[in-house]
Amino acid sequence: MQKHVSRGLFNLSFGRSPSHTSLPDQIVYEKNRIYEIEVAQIIPNPMQPRKEFDSVALAALADSIRKHGLLQPISVRLIANPSKEAYFELIAGERRLRAVKMLGSPTIKAQIVDMTDTESGEMALIENIMREDLTMFEYAAVLKKLIEKYSISQENLAEKLSTSQSNIANKLRLLKLSPEDREIILENRLSERHARAILRIENSEKRTNALKEIVKQSMNVHESEIFCERIRLEENSTNGKEIGRKTKGYIKDIRIFCNTIDKAVESMKNAGIVATSVRRDGDDSIEIVITIPKSSSQKPSA
């Protein structure tokens, strides 16, 4: 059963509704109940890390809500207001709230929960950090905000998120990249390992130039790591230009060798040999496994 919550409510509290709920100056909410509250009364969560939302995806969500209704209510909490009007702070469901606003609906289904400021902020951040559509830099920014706002250690945060402390540290390091570097990485859909490779270069100008070269040459992760490591060594070398030329030549050689192996496997297939090759790019090496059956009737194992 849903209840409608209107403006001008006073002395808001939680718990089972007592016998005096009809009094105009006191309304009590039950925990874990779904209410229909006014959209205009909901304010954003100040700890919301996302600033940009995909308009196409929001429009699709709005259309789904229009056809099927809001299948999952948002979560809000009551907050104190000097004017004694009822206001709610969003905890979870930013996209759903925006989609409902797009439809022009005056109300939305919401579960009102009892939380402190700290609990609300932490829940909002962790909910966002679990979203798959966060960029690597948005994710890192949420981690940083959690650590600074709530004085959480990297170890404790890693435990909350079921990951390792080293993983948290690696993600936080991404925030050292300049806004320009981040834009290049996101626009060209480079991976987090590409971004971490770039961080090996201390000089910010060389870092940006190297990043542009990686994009220009369409380097994979391993090639990028080699390239950036050579530039890092170049920073302390008196013969930097020569090292730079050797780096590009080395990467070119790797590609030639890999292409040669691919052509050899293709030649075996053309000759009727069902050979396969699997390439794995590791942190410091490239592993290529070629499987050749011993007989013509034998298929290579996966």
C-alpha positions in Angstrom: 0.0 0.0 0.0 1.3 3.4 -1.0 0.7 6.6 0.9 0.9 10.1 -0.6 3.1 12.6 1.2 2.3 16.3 0.7 4.0 19.6 1.5 3.9 21.3 4.9 4.5 18.3 7.2 5.9 19.0 10.6 8.0 17.1 13.3 8.8 14.2 11.0 10.0 11.0 12.7 10.2 7.2 12.1 8.6 4.2 13.7 5.1 2.6 13.9 2.3 5.2 13.5 0.9 6.0 17.0 -2.7 6.8 17.7 -2.2 10.6 17.3 -1.1 10.5 13.6 -4.2 12.5 12.7 -2.8 15.6 14.4 -1.8 18.2 11.8 1.6 18.9 13.5 3.0 15.4 13.6 3.2 12.6 11.0 5.2 9.4 11.6 6.5 7.2 8.9 6.9 3.5 9.0 10.3 2.1 8.0 10.5 0.0 4.8 7.1 1.3 3.5 6.7 2.6 0.0 5.3 6.2 -0.2 4.3 8.4 -3.1 6.1 11.7 -2.5 6.3 14.9 -4.4 9.3 15.1 -6.8 9.7 18.8 -5.9 10.4 17.9 -2.3 13.5 15.8 -3.1 16.9 17.4 -3.1 20.0 15.7 -4.6 22.5 13.9 -2.5 25.5 16.2 -2.0 27.8 13.2 -2.3 26.6 12.2 -5.8 29.8 11.9 -7.8 28.1 11.8 -11.3 27.7 15.1 -13.0 26.9 13.9 -16.5 24.1 11.5 -17.4 23.5 9.9 -20.8 20.5 11.7 -22.3 19.7 8.9 -24.7 19.7 6.3 -21.9 17.6 8.5 -19.6 15.1 9.0 -22.4 14.9 5.2 -22.8 14.4 4.7 -19.1 11.7 7.4 -19.1 9.9 5.6 -21.9 10.1 2.3 -20.0 8.7 3.9 -16.8 5.9 5.5 -18.9 4.9 2.1 -20.3 5.5 -0.2 -17.3 5.6 2.1 -14.3 8.5 2.6 -11.8 9.4 -1.0 -11.0 11.9 -0.1 -8.3 11.3 2.8 -5.9 14.0 5.3 -5.1 15.4 5.6 -1.6 15.3 8.9 0.3 15.7 10.1 3.9 14.1 12.9 5.8 16.3 15.9 6.5 15.8 18.8 9.0 14.5 22.0 7.5 14.2 25.3 9.4 10.9 26.2 7.8 9.4 22.8 9.1 8.4 21.8 5.6 9.0 18.2 4.6 12.1 17.7 2.5 13.8 14.5 1.4 17.4 13.9 0.4 18.0 11.3 -2.4 20.0 8.3 -1.3 19.7 5.9 -4.3 17.9 6.2 -7.6 19.3 9.4 -9.3 18.6 8.1 -12.9 15.1 7.0 -12.0 14.3 10.3 -10.4 15.6 12.2 -13.5 13.6 9.9 -15.8 10.4 10.6 -13.8 11.1 14.3 -14.0 11.4 14.0 -17.8 7.9 12.5 -17.8 6.5 15.5 -15.9 5.2 13.4 -13.1 4.6 15.4 -9.9 5.2 12.3 -7.6 7.4 9.3 -7.4 7.5 6.0 -5.4 10.0 6.2 -2.7 11.2 4.2 0.3 11.9 6.4 3.3 14.9 5.1 5.3 16.4 6.2 8.6 20.0 7.2 8.1 22.6 9.6 9.5 24.4 12.1 7.3 27.5 9.9 7.3 25.5 6.7 6.5 23.6 8.5 3.7 26.7 9.9 2.1 28.6 6.6 2.3 25.7 4.7 0.8 25.3 7.1 -2.1 29.0 6.9 -2.9 29.2 3.1 -2.6 26.0 2.7 -4.7 27.6 4.9 -7.4 30.9 3.0 -7.3 29.1 -0.2 -8.0 27.7 1.1 -11.2 29.2 -0.4 -14.4 28.9 2.8 -16.4 31.3 4.9 -14.3 34.4 5.9 -16.1 37.8 4.9 -14.5 38.3 8.5 -13.4 34.8 8.9 -11.9 35.4 5.6 -10.0 38.7 6.9 -8.7 37.1 10.2 -7.7 34.5 8.4 -5.6 37.2 6.4 -3.9 39.1 9.5 -3.0 35.9 11.2 -1.7 35.1 8.2 0.5 38.6 8.1 2.0 38.7 11.9 2.6 35.1 12.5 3.7 34.9 9.5 6.1 38.5 9.0 7.0 38.5 5.5 5.7 41.8 3.8 5.1 42.6 2.2 1.8 42.6 -1.2 3.5 39.1 -0.7 5.1 37.8 0.6 1.8 39.2 -2.4 -0.1 37.4 -4.7 2.4 34.1 -2.9 1.9 34.4 -3.2 -1.8 35.8 -6.8 -1.8 39.0 -5.9 -3.5 42.7 -5.4 -2.7 44.4 -2.4 -1.2 46.8 -2.4 -4.2 43.8 -2.2 -6.6 42.5 0.9 -4.6 45.9 2.5 -4.7 46.3 1.9 -8.5 42.9 3.5 -9.2 43.7 6.5 -7.0 46.9 7.1 -9.0 44.8 7.7 -12.1 43.7 11.1 -10.6 47.3 12.3 -11.1 46.6 12.5 -14.9 45.7 16.0 -16.2 42.2 16.8 -17.5 43.6 16.8 -21.0 45.1 13.4 -20.6 41.9 12.0 -19.1 39.9 13.4 -22.1 42.3 11.8 -24.6 42.0 8.5 -22.8 38.2 8.5 -22.7 37.7 9.8 -26.2 39.9 7.1 -27.6 38.5 4.4 -25.4 41.9 3.5 -24.0 42.0 1.0 -21.1 43.0 1.6 -17.5 46.3 -0.2 -18.1 47.0 2.3 -20.9 46.4 5.1 -18.3 48.7 3.4 -15.7 51.4 3.0 -18.3 51.3 6.8 -19.0 51.8 7.5 -15.3 55.3 6.1 -15.5 56.3 9.3 -17.2 56.9 12.1 -14.7 57.0 15.1 -17.0 53.4 16.2 -17.7 54.2 17.6 -21.2 56.0 14.4 -22.2 53.2 12.4 -20.7 50.6 14.1 -22.9 52.8 13.8 -26.0 53.4 10.1 -25.4 49.7 9.6 -25.0 49.0 11.3 -28.3 51.7 9.0 -29.9 50.0 5.9 -28.4 46.7 7.0 -30.0 48.4 7.8 -33.3 50.2 4.5 -33.5 47.2 2.5 -32.1 49.5 0.8 -29.6 48.1 -2.0 -27.5 48.7 -2.2 -23.7 52.0 -4.0 -23.9 53.4 -1.7 -26.6 52.3 1.3 -24.6 54.0 0.0 -21.5 57.3 -0.5 -23.4 57.0 2.9 -25.0 56.3 4.7 -21.7 59.1 2.9 -19.8 61.6 3.9 -22.5 60.5 7.5 -22.2 60.8 7.3 -18.4 64.4 6.2 -18.9 64.8 8.9 -21.5 64.0 11.5 -18.9 67.3 10.7 -17.1 69.3 10.2 -20.2 71.6 12.7 -22.1 70.7 10.9 -25.4 66.9 11.0 -25.2 66.2 11.4 -28.9 68.2 8.3 -29.7 66.3 6.3 -27.1 63.0 7.6 -28.5 63.9 6.3 -32.0 65.0 2.9 -30.6 61.7 2.7 -28.7 59.6 3.2 -31.9 61.8 0.7 -33.7 61.4 -1.8 -31.0 57.6 -1.6 -31.0 57.7 -1.9 -34.8 59.8 -5.1 -34.5 57.3 -6.6 -32.0 54.5 -6.1 -34.5 56.5 -7.6 -37.3 57.3 -10.7 -35.2 53.7 -11.1 -34.1 52.5 -10.7 -37.6 55.0 -13.3 -38.8 53.6 -15.8 -36.3 50.1 -15.1 -37.3 51.0 -15.6 -41.0 52.7 -18.9 -40.1 49.6 -20.2 -38.3 47.4 -19.1 -41.3 49.7 -20.9 -43.7 49.3 -24.1 -41.7 45.5 -23.7 -41.8 45.7 -23.2 -45.6 47.7 -26.5 -45.8 44.9 -28.4 -43.9 46.6 -28.3 -40.5 44.0 -27.1 -37.9 46.5 -25.0 -35.8 45.5 -22.3 -33.4 47.3 -19.4 -31.7 46.3 -17.6 -28.5 48.0 -14.3 -27.6 48.0 -13.0 -24.0 49.4 -9.5 -23.1 50.9 -9.7 -19.6 52.3 -6.9 -17.5 55.8 -7.4 -18.7 55.6 -9.8 -21.6 53.6 -11.1 -24.5 52.7 -14.8 -24.4 51.8 -16.6 -27.7 50.6 -20.2 -27.4 50.5 -22.2 -30.7 48.6 -25.5 -30.7 49.3 -28.0 -33.6 47.5 -31.4 -33.6 49.7 -34.5 -34.0 47.4 -36.0 -36.5 45.0 -34.7 -39.2 42.0 -36.1 -37.3 43.0 -34.4 -34.1 41.6 -31.0 -33.2 43.6 -28.6 -31.0 42.4 -28.2 -27.5 40.9 -24.9 -26.5 
